[in-house]
């Protein structure tokens, strides 16, 4: 991006020498971890600023500056060609269309691998944008990224959309994570939220009850640290504190 900024006459303020020095240190660390990196050596090429083809950069800038859908579509393959020339990994359209962050993707891969369901990966990536739309386009960051990914996996693996629904996904639909960027799908809300489960009418925080006043009478809570531990970890903390004070 620094090369793009320079070609556009933008002062990026980056210390290029420091960046190259840091990159060299990172590759040293990478070498030291080679025994635990499955793709070690596959994408291994330190990139310097001089390696970037500025003619390609300027061609991309000219297309993007036109600000038309057609020009953007022409710029995309040029950008991919530029990155591949620098030995970056092959571009994957499915990841771009699903808008899946790297951490979410690796978690999903490991979960499916553990379940013996890796063959469902492509279908789940296609389902993720649909689930995200149903959930009001929640941002794919922790924890909602994991919630959306898990629900997409349920939809595909069960063979029916929303036949199985996680409690955290219901919380999103009810508004317990706050107001979503867009309205949630009312048809999905009607299907998923049954009985006494209803969307919240007010801010989620308005439904929170005080927790500090009700916990002081616990026999295993002797200090404020004990109380904090219990409020954070519940039953696990209770077991630990009972053992600590000889109450179990």
Secondary structure, DSSP 4 states (H G I P E B T S, - for coil): -HHHHHHTT------HHHHHHHHHHHHHHHHHTGGG-TTTTTT-----GGGS-HHHHHHHHHHHHT--HHHHHHHHHHHHHHHHHTTPPPP-HHHHHHT--HHHHHHHHHHHHHHT-GGGHHHHHHHHHHHHHHTT---SSTTHHHHHHHHHHHHHHTTSTTSS--HHHHHHHHTTT---SS---HHHHHHH--TT----SS-GGGGPPP-STTSTT-TT--SHHHHHHHHHHTHHHHHHHHHHTT--
